């Protein structure tokens, strides 16, 4: 019951990591607001919202506050990784901007309109978890240029907010998953097993992570167990970002 009495807003709640996090947060005692573009998010309250639309973001938080009386945790997890985001030489401006809006603008708006609710608590405070990625700290020859740039932006934004609000009781951390066996990854590799194998060889543990493993990391950052953790890059990547060569 590490989240007993807390109200958590999870975006991208219909996706692999989002859905697993909703389940873990509820199991640990939280009331969870699941938010997604698609209907039927898991949670105690399901909301549909386009997180690139400022009015919808503001109204989403207002609805959560109206239902439960407070908000304690923001898990800004929604994002996209489309197949038309590739090399800088091939990616169109439209594709680049679409990914930036979904992955970075949405996090900015959720922090802009969500953090005031945490500051309004008595005592004020709470936890903000922004989903970045291991690609924010590494380079890759198999580029997804806009995705990588957006996650680097999330990382920098998170550090800034973590420092800004450190004395206000609001902790802000970036959760950086490695390759995770989610429907998004499965779709990406379904037509090209060699593409998956090329990535897997770089993971020291020799496997992709599970959505539940990432959700458990989010649980730690959401709970009071991480009360002295803010402005961090919290990597859950099977050792990938620390590897030069991997075991045979």
Secondary structure, 3 states (H helix, E strand, C coil): CCCCCCEEEEECCCCHHHHHHHHHHHHCCCEEEEEECCCCCCCCEEEECCCCCHHHHHHHHHHHHHHHCCCCEEEECCCCCCCCCCCCCCCCHHHHHHHHHHHHHHHHHHHHHHHHHHHCCCCCCEEEEEECCHHHCCCCCCCCHHHHHHHHHHHHHHHHHHHHCHHHCEEEEEEEECCECCHHHHHHHCCCHHHHHHHHCCCCCCCCECHHHHHHHHHHHHCHHHCCCCCCEEEECCCHHHCCCCCC
